[in-house]
Amino acid sequence: MGSDYVFGQASETLDKLLGIKVSAKQVERVSERIGQIIEDEQVLKKTKSQEKTCTDIVSTHYHYVEMDGSMIFTREEKWKEIKLGRVFSVPIKEALEGPQLDIGESEYVAHLGSSDEFLPRLQVLVPKVEHPIFIADGAPWIWKWVKENYPNAVQVLDYFHAMGYAHDFAKVAFLDKKDYDNWIGGVENYLLTDRVEALTRHMDWLAERVVPESLSMLKRLKEYYLKNLHRMYYGTLRKNGVFIGSGAIESAHRNVIQKRMKLSGQRWSIKGARAMLQLRVTKNRAKWDTVVDVIRGRQSPLKIAA
């Protein structure tokens, strides 16, 4: 109950449905303690996995890794970023037949803290395949890690982030809606036909024809595209049935984090947020038996509740 509802509501629901009176504070303590145990076991799992060697998986699937950040409000440090990763696979045969695919089961990992702490936990979940597919925005820490650890990976800059940068510029540069729509349509055509370099050359021509207020944004847009050029072969990727957007991780943000941890007026302790994250991740991974095992196998959470 504590993993799905604010602690006060969980307390009221337990009383209403089961006639069990447990204070909101008790729900919080038990949730935090069980989440902390899962967090500790995850760190242990990460350490042990780094000592193992695994043979490559021969697969008929595309294996995806997506990651992104989401801010929550904490008592100690104000706004702080949760880093969330999602790992899943889809059959290549089905991917080539059409874009409407059911992702199915996914693995998740989340951490409130630095990328140095988050990435080893994510690495535990990345399948040992020759060409995993990483989809992310332009954050340097992500692509630096991918390059160092997965040199043969397929790197994809999220298409919607790429278009977002173009929209930001166009809102300033084109006050007429028709001009705005025409230019954005042209950008989409360039991107979806693997012509990013040609688009950046068009930006040089455009720099002499737009209002001065938009020039800094145009420069930023061009630099962003050039830096991620090798991650933007959207036409080829789509032809091969590869996802070009980060919809899967956006959905994960809503289901894992926002539905429970970004409600109106919430302020989390860092310790409490980390514990709740583990409960949310465990539930969304359909691994709730892990929580049951903790309750059955350890007495510490129950002692706190008493």
C-alpha positions in Angstrom: 0.0 0.0 0.0 2.8 2.4 0.9 4.4 1.8 -2.6 1.2 2.9 -4.4 -0.3 5.6 -2.2 0.8 8.4 0.1 1.3 7.0 3.6 -1.8 8.6 5.1 -4.0 7.3 2.3 -2.4 3.8 2.7 -3.2 3.9 6.4 -6.9 4.9 5.8 -7.3 2.2 3.0 -5.9 -0.6 5.2 -8.4 0.4 7.9 -11.3 0.7 5.5 -10.8 -2.5 3.6 -9.2 -4.8 6.2 -10.1 -3.2 9.5 -6.3 -3.0 10.3 -5.2 0.1 12.1 -1.7 1.1 11.1 -0.6 4.7 11.4 0.8 6.6 8.4 4.1 6.8 10.2 4.3 3.0 10.6 3.5 2.5 6.9 6.4 4.9 6.1 8.8 3.2 8.4 8.1 -0.3 7.1 8.2 0.8 3.5 11.5 2.6 4.0 13.0 -0.3 5.8 12.0 -2.9 3.2 13.1 -0.6 0.4 16.5 -0.1 2.1 17.0 -3.9 2.4 16.3 -4.2 -1.4 18.7 -1.3 -2.1 21.5 -3.0 0.0 21.0 -6.3 -1.8 21.1 -4.5 -5.2 24.4 -3.0 -4.3 25.7 -6.5 -3.4 24.4 -7.9 -6.6 26.2 -5.2 -8.6 29.5 -6.0 -6.8 29.2 -9.7 -7.4 28.2 -9.3 -11.1 31.3 -7.3 -11.8 33.4 -10.3 -10.7 31.7 -12.6 -13.3 32.3 -13.1 -17.0 29.4 -13.9 -19.3 29.4 -15.3 -22.8 27.5 -13.3 -25.5 23.8 -14.0 -26.0 22.9 -15.2 -29.4 19.6 -13.6 -30.0 16.9 -13.0 -32.6 15.9 -9.8 -30.7 16.8 -6.2 -30.7 18.0 -5.4 -27.2 17.3 -1.8 -26.0 18.7 0.3 -23.2 17.1 3.6 -22.4 17.9 6.0 -19.6 16.9 9.5 -18.5 16.6 11.7 -15.5 13.6 13.1 -13.5 13.7 15.7 -10.7 12.0 15.2 -7.3 12.0 17.6 -4.4 14.0 16.6 -1.4 14.2 18.0 2.1 18.0 18.1 2.3 19.0 19.3 -1.2 15.8 20.8 -2.8 15.5 19.5 -6.4 17.5 16.3 -7.0 17.6 14.1 -10.0 16.5 10.4 -10.1 18.3 8.5 -12.9 16.1 5.8 -14.4 17.1 3.0 -16.8 14.9 0.6 -18.7 16.1 -2.5 -20.5 13.9 -4.5 -22.9 13.9 -6.5 -26.1 11.7 -7.0 -29.1 11.8 -9.8 -31.8 13.6 -8.6 -34.9 11.1 -10.3 -37.2 8.2 -8.5 -35.6 10.1 -5.2 -35.6 10.6 -5.5 -39.4 6.9 -6.2 -40.0 5.7 -2.9 -38.5 6.1 -0.2 -35.8 3.3 -1.2 -33.5 5.0 -3.5 -31.0 4.2 -4.5 -27.5 7.4 -4.1 -25.5 6.3 -6.6 -22.9 8.4 -7.2 -19.8 11.1 -4.8 -18.9 13.9 -4.5 -16.4 14.3 -1.2 -14.5 16.9 0.4 -12.3 16.7 3.7 -10.6 18.9 5.7 -8.3 18.8 9.1 -6.6 22.4 10.1 -6.8 25.3 10.5 -9.2 25.8 8.8 -12.6 28.9 7.0 -11.1 26.6 5.2 -8.7 23.8 4.6 -11.2 25.7 3.3 -14.2 27.2 0.2 -12.6 23.7 -0.8 -11.5 22.4 -0.4 -15.0 25.3 -2.3 -16.4 24.1 -5.4 -14.5 21.0 -5.4 -16.6 22.5 -4.8 -20.0 22.4 -8.1 -22.0 25.7 -9.5 -23.3 25.0 -9.0 -27.0 27.3 -7.6 -29.6 25.2 -4.7 -30.6 22.9 -3.4 -27.8 20.8 -0.4 -28.8 21.1 2.7 -26.6 18.5 5.5 -27.0 19.0 8.7 -25.0 19.2 12.4 -25.2 22.4 14.3 -25.7 23.7 14.1 -22.1 27.5 13.7 -22.4 27.8 11.4 -19.3 25.5 8.8 -21.0 27.4 8.7 -24.3 30.8 8.7 -22.7 29.8 5.6 -20.7 28.4 3.9 -23.7 31.5 4.6 -25.8 33.8 3.2 -23.1 31.8 0.1 -22.2 29.9 -0.8 -25.4 32.0 0.3 -28.4 29.9 -1.8 -30.8 26.6 -0.5 -29.6 24.1 1.2 -31.8 23.7 4.7 -30.5 20.4 6.6 -31.2 19.8 10.2 -30.2 16.1 10.4 -29.2 14.3 11.7 -32.3 11.9 13.8 -30.2 14.8 15.5 -28.4 16.3 16.3 -31.7 13.0 17.8 -33.0 12.5 19.6 -29.7 15.7 21.6 -30.3 14.4 22.5 -33.8 11.0 23.6 -32.4 12.7 25.8 -29.8 14.6 27.7 -32.5 11.7 27.9 -34.8 9.4 29.5 -32.2 11.8 32.5 -32.1 12.9 32.6 -35.8 9.5 32.2 -37.5 6.6 34.3 -36.2 4.3 33.4 -39.1 2.7 30.0 -38.4 2.9 29.0 -42.0 6.7 29.7 -42.1 7.1 27.8 -38.9 5.2 24.7 -40.0 7.0 24.7 -43.4 10.4 24.8 -41.8 9.7 22.2 -39.2 8.3 19.9 -41.9 11.5 20.4 -43.8 13.6 19.5 -40.7 11.6 16.3 -40.2 12.2 15.4 -43.9 15.9 15.9 -43.6 16.2 13.9 -40.3 14.0 11.0 -41.5 16.1 10.6 -44.7 19.5 10.6 -43.1 20.5 14.1 -44.3 21.6 15.8 -41.1 24.8 17.1 -42.6 22.8 18.8 -45.4 20.5 20.2 -42.8 23.4 21.8 -41.0 24.6 23.4 -44.3 21.1 24.8 -44.7 21.4 26.4 -41.3 24.5 28.3 -42.5 22.3 29.7 -45.3 19.5 30.4 -42.9 21.7 32.4 -40.5 21.7 35.4 -42.9 17.9 35.3 -43.2 16.4 35.0 -39.7 16.0 37.6 -36.9 19.1 38.3 -34.9 17.4 37.2 -31.7 17.3 33.6 -33.0 21.0 33.3 -34.1 22.3 32.0 -30.8 19.7 29.3 -30.8 20.4 28.4 -34.4 24.1 28.0 -33.5 23.2 25.8 -30.6 20.9 23.7 -32.8 23.6 23.2 -35.4 26.3 22.2 -32.8 23.9 19.8 -31.2 23.2 18.1 -34.5 26.8 17.9 -35.5 27.9 16.5 -32.2 25.3 13.7 -32.5 25.5 13.2 -36.2 26.4 9.5 -36.0 23.4 8.9 -33.7 20.8 10.4 -36.2 20.5 8.0 -39.1 16.8 7.8 -38.4 15.8 6.7 -41.9 18.1 3.7 -41.9 17.1 2.9 -38.3 13.3 3.0 -39.1 13.9 0.9 -42.3 15.4 -1.8 -40.1 12.6 -1.7 -37.5 14.7 0.1 -34.8 13.0 2.5 -32.4 14.2 6.1 -32.8 12.4 7.6 -29.9 12.6 7.3 -26.1 8.9 6.7 -25.5 9.7 3.6 -23.4 11.7 5.5 -20.8 9.2 8.4 -20.8 6.5 5.8 -20.0 8.7 4.4 -17.3 9.1 7.8 -15.7 5.3 8.1 -15.4 4.8 4.6 -14.0 7.8 4.2 -11.8 8.4 7.7 -10.5 5.7 10.3 -11.2 2.6 8.3 -10.1 4.0 8.0 -6.6 6.9 10.3 -6.0 5.9 13.6 -7.8 2.5 14.2 -6.3 1.5 17.7 -5.2 3.3 19.0 -2.2 5.6 16.0 -1.7 9.0 16.5 -0.1 11.2 13.4 0.3 14.1 12.6 2.6 16.9 11.3 0.4 16.9 8.1 2.4 13.1 7.7 2.1 13.1 8.4 -1.6 15.8 5.8 -2.3 13.9 3.2 -0.4 10.6 4.0 -2.2 12.4 3.9 -5.6 13.3 0.3 -4.9 9.7 -0.6 -4.1 8.5 1.1 -7.2 11.1 -0.5 -9.4 10.5 -3.9 -7.9 6.7 -3.6 -8.6 7.2 -2.5 -12.2 9.6 -5.3 -12.8 6.9 -7.7 -11.7 9.3 -9.0 -9.0 7.1 -8.3 -6.0 8.0 -11.7 -4.7 11.3 -10.1 -3.7 9.4 -7.9 -1.2 7.5 -11.0 0.1 10.8 -12.8 0.5 12.2 -9.9 2.5 9.2 -9.9 4.8 9.2 -13.6 5.3 13.0 -14.0 5.7 13.9 -11.0 7.8 12.5 -9.7 11.1 13.8 -6.2 11.1 10.9 -4.6 9.1 8.3 -6.2 11.4 10.1 -5.1 14.5 10.1 -1.5 13.3 6.3 -1.8 12.7 5.8 -3.1 16.2 
